[in-house]
Amino acid sequence: MLIAMATASNAAPKGFNYDEAKVPELDLPDPLKDITDAKSWPARRTEIFTMLEDQMFGKAPAFEKKKLRVTHQAADSPFLGGKAILSQPTLHVAGCKIHLMIVRPVAADDAVPAFIAYNFRGNHTVHPDPAIAITGGWVPKVKNNKASEAQRGQSEKRWDISAIIKNGYALVTAYCGDVDPDFHDNFKNGVHANYGKPTPGEWGTIAAWAWGLSRALDYLEGNPAIDATRVAVMGHSRLGKTSLWAGASDTRFALVISNNSGCGGAALSKRRFGETVQRINSSFPHWFCDNFKNYNNKEDKLPFDQHMLLALVAPRPLYVASAEGDRWADPRGEFLAAKGADPVYRLLGTAGLPTDKMPAVDTPVHGRIAYHIRSGGHDVTPYDWGQYLAFANKHLKAPGR
Ligand code: GTR
């Protein structure tokens, strides 16, 4: 995190590159390889998915939806001064309790579309409303790793709940640590505890978090207030890497948003700009599967790059967002990856990303793939939410899409 903050200045942290002139010449694998028609895409998609699963994120276990048990933390309560309703179901899955916070518009006749996004430190950090339950699990960056009233509403700035509700969407959030606490303990806690230590091709923490989002979607499929066919999965930073993998591994997510996801997310690894594979695998050895460590300082050997992760979302709407000051996450690498997924979107009959040039700061381009680079640093702002809502309004508004 310190490194990410240091990147607001112009200088790259020692040993890392922020100089476009020093980026190696790119030789990106072709996501289409030799296919020329849409009907050949599913087989090629499976090939790419399997490669990313085995070499990067790790395979997650199958889950039978009927094993999902649900209890409620509290009765529903009015939210946002009566404009919305808060409900807090708890999902009991594979030894974990995933506490959902669902805020939905009060004035809805039919099931509403939704955004689902994890938070970093507990549902109570998302909004100051005292009805939101405080997480009981391990949380980072607080005394004794124990959440308390002191953090209530702390990350409110990152969640434009009013705008989400005003536009007719529900917000579904959960603390990512409910599925797997974000530190390396050799996979003894979180959902991994239930399945045993992963083999080198099995799920790391990001795949576990993505799996948790799918369990939330399993639940939403049975919730009459939410239209589970119109759920956008969104995530910031490490949770943006997660939303991309969730969208790739579960095609029920109707729209996928990556906010400043960077290395291991939307940014091309082979550029070695900002955070590198070696760096991410040593700072966060639990995020990816062990096979991914084989590419430490060997990005040129990767048989894929992140444009192929983005292509796995096709033809569903995809939003990739960068921030100008977030050089650690390589904004240009994120744009180029979005552009690299474009041929797949076009083969599947969509407009893809309708620009060849990286857009100027604060000038979004929205096709079936959307991209913007916002002024400011590594964060989620009302500007970002404004773009996501406009994009979702275009693609998710009609029931059944
Ligand atoms: C940084 C990490 C990034 C990004 C970020 C975050 O330390 O290097 O890949 O995930 O954390 O999640 O805030």
Boltz pocket constraint, residues with backbone or C-beta under 6 A from the ligand:
constraints:
  - pocket:
      binder: B
      contacts: [[A, 1], [A, 2], [A, 3], [A, 4], [A, 236], [A, 237], [A, 238], [A, 239], [A, 260], [A, 261], [A, 262], [A, 263], [A, 275], [A, 280]]
      max_distance: 6.0
